[in-house]
Every structure is written in C-alpha cells, then in structure tokens.
Amino acid sequence: MTELRLRGVSAGYGATPVVRGVSAEVSSGGWFAIVGPNGAGKSTLLKAIAGLVPCQGRVELNGKAPSRKEKARVLGYAPQNPVLPDGLTVTDYVLLGRTPHLGLLARESAADVSIVEETLERLDLTALAGRKLRTLSGGEQQRTVLARVLAQRTSLLLLDEPTTGLDVGHAQALLERLDLLRREDGTTVVSTLHDLTFAAQYADELLLLDGGEVAASGKPAEVLTPQRLRDHYAAETEVLHTADGHPVVAPVRRPT
Ligand SMILES: Nc1ncnc2c1ncn2[C@@H]1O[C@H](COP(=O)(O)OP(=O)(O)OP(=O)(O)O)[C@@H](O)[C@H]1O
C-alpha cells in the first residue's frame, strides 16, 4: 500500500523547470491520471516522481521522502519509449523485472519464473515468450515493457502512456489488469494518458497539466469539459456519457 504526495514539485532538464509547482495527493490504491497537451510536462512529472530528473519540492511516499533504496523497492516505472536490449527474448526481458527481488548474485527462483509466466499470460504475450525483442511489433514491444514493470510487483506503478500503440482490445485488457491490481492488491497507479475517454473510465482523479502547471484537477467529470478541452488542447469536442455515466470525449467537426 503506497500513498503518494507531491508538494510544490518543479522539475526539468536545465536552468528553467518545465514542470512548476505541482501539488497533488494520490491515495493508496488510487488511480491518478496526468493528462494534458503535447509538451505539457506529463512525462517530466512522472520522471520527477521516479527520481529520474532533478526536482525541487517534495515527493513523499507514505508521508515521508523515500530513500533511493525504498524507491527501488516500492516504485515501478515504465517509460514511454524505452530502449530495448536487442538480443533478449521476451521472457528474459520480463524476468529482469524480478531483479530488485533477488539477493546478491542470486538466480531467479521458481516463484519468479511463475510470476513472469502469469504476467505474460495476462498481457497476451505467452505465444511470444521466446521471441527476440527486436522482432516484435510496436504494440507487442509496448506490452512487453509493461509486463516487465508488472512482474516487479511494486505497490506504486508509474506508467508513461501505457496504451500508446495498443489496439483498443489490448489497451482495454491492460487497463482492466491494472484496475484489478489496484482493487485486489491495493496497487497505486499513476499514469499519463492521451486517451481522455480511457482516462475518464479508469482513473478516479485527473490532473490536467498545461505549460508545466496544473490547469485543473479533480474527478474526471469535473475536469473534462468542452471549454477546458478548447482552452488547453485547442480541440473542439463534445463530452458524452456511457450508460453507466462515464464521460466520453468525442472530437467534433464544426462547420467552417
Ligand atoms: N531530455 C530533455 N531535455 C530537454 N528538454 C526536454 C527533455 N525532455 C523533454 N523536454 C522538454 O520538456 C517539455 C515537456 O516535455 P514532456 O515530455 O514532459 O511533455 P509531455 O506532456 O509528456 O508531452 P507528450 O504528450 O508530447 O509526450 C517539452 O517542451 C520538451 O521539449
């Protein structure tokens, strides 16, 4: 169980921060989606939480600033465009997710192998288990990267655009898997998501970033309004609703 709190977090790559003054609270077992237009700073904020870019302000896990070691134990991060080692098979790569759990020089146990097999199965990767990473399609590679982070079995997942490159069925299956993890194991999920309809259906809180600053935050139905989507994405949309009341963001063409 991991609760995440951000207090005035600013982060970036040089002298000028690209993310400024972000504060937020993510309860244990919550799903927090960071949304916003291209270049808003979503990935940078996720990297700041993971400790991968210099950051000011405070990132707290369960009420305190974690040590590097605690972070490695608790937090799993899947980047948007990871560099994949060429020669590895899908199984070898996903097994790397178990590394933080192994003792010094220890080899993976039968339990590690079974966690990897189960994860491959869940992400529809079993048939590709022996394939070299470089022979996979874009969507298959993306699922493999997510399998590795899920095999880590951490209590906080930071996922950068996890559904990019996935078809609608695989995207839905992945999001359902994450939702099950948080309901059954109390896993906390923080993800960036471009698909606002998926974000509205799975996340319980949204943070809308624009120009590195928080433009809005709250429940999906509060954040996703046509006016905000016009103001921050320069997009013309209608916000419809599914039968069970979830917002659906539909782009619309306006007569010119
Ligand atoms: N390694 C880097 N060095 C310098 N600037 C960077 C670096 N990575 C990102 N930036 C800049 O920081 C800003 C925020 O980038 P970031 O990737 O966080 O945005 P994003 O909201 O995730 O965008 P997208 O939706 O396009 O993925 C952008 O202006 C980008 O050009």
The ligand as a Tripos MOL2 file, in Angstrom:
@<TRIPOS>MOLECULE
LIG
   31    33     1     0     0
SMALL
NO_CHARGES

@<TRIPOS>ATOM
      1 N1         15.6280   15.4300  -22.1300 N.pl3     1 LIG1
      2 C1         15.1120   16.6550  -22.3460 C.ar      1 LIG1
      3 N2         15.9070   17.7310  -22.4610 N.ar      1 LIG1
      4 C2         15.4010   18.9820  -22.6710 C.ar      1 LIG1
      5 N3         14.0870   19.2320  -22.7780 N.ar      1 LIG1
      6 C3         13.2370   18.1990  -22.6680 C.ar      1 LIG1
      7 C4         13.7030   16.8500  -22.4600 C.ar      1 LIG1
      8 N4         12.6220   16.0270  -22.4090 N.ar      1 LIG1
      9 C5         11.5510   16.8320  -22.5820 C.ar      1 LIG1
     10 N5         11.9200   18.1280  -22.7340 N.ar      1 LIG1
     11 C6         11.0140   19.2750  -22.9530 C.3       1 LIG1
     12 O1         10.2070   19.4100  -21.7820 O.3       1 LIG1
     13 C7          8.8790   19.7790  -22.1590 C.3       1 LIG1
     14 C8          7.8990   18.7830  -21.5420 C.3       1 LIG1
     15 O2          8.1430   17.5050  -22.1370 O.3       1 LIG1
     16 P1          7.3750   16.1990  -21.6690 P.3       1 LIG1
     17 O3          7.9500   15.0470  -22.4280 O.co2     1 LIG1
     18 O4          7.3800   16.1370  -20.1940 O.co2     1 LIG1
     19 O5          5.8940   16.5340  -22.1700 O.3       1 LIG1
     20 P2          4.6260   15.5960  -22.3110 P.3       1 LIG1
     21 O6          3.4710   16.3460  -21.7130 O.co2     1 LIG1
     22 O7          4.8960   14.2430  -21.7470 O.co2     1 LIG1
     23 O8          4.4630   15.5500  -23.8870 O.3       1 LIG1
     24 P3          3.8570   14.4710  -24.9110 P.3       1 LIG1
     25 O9          2.3760   14.4450  -24.7090 O.co2     1 LIG1
     26 O10         4.2070   15.0670  -26.2430 O.co2     1 LIG1
     27 O11         4.5230   13.1470  -24.6630 O.co2     1 LIG1
     28 C9          8.8330   19.8310  -23.6670 C.3       1 LIG1
     29 O12         8.9440   21.1590  -24.0750 O.3       1 LIG1
     30 C10        10.0480   19.0390  -24.1000 C.3       1 LIG1
     31 O13        10.5640   19.5210  -25.3160 O.3       1 LIG1
@<TRIPOS>BOND
     1     1     2 1
     2     2     3 ar
     3     2     7 ar
     4     3     4 ar
     5     4     5 ar
     6     5     6 ar
     7     6     7 ar
     8     6    10 ar
     9     7     8 ar
    10     8     9 ar
    11     9    10 ar
    12    10    11 1
    13    11    12 1
    14    11    30 1
    15    12    13 1
    16    13    14 1
    17    13    28 1
    18    14    15 1
    19    15    16 1
    20    16    17 2
    21    16    18 1
    22    16    19 1
    23    19    20 1
    24    20    21 2
    25    20    22 1
    26    20    23 1
    27    23    24 1
    28    24    25 2
    29    24    26 1
    30    24    27 1
    31    28    29 1
    32    28    30 1
    33    30    31 1
@<TRIPOS>SUBSTRUCTURE
     1 LIG1         1 GROUP 0 **** ****
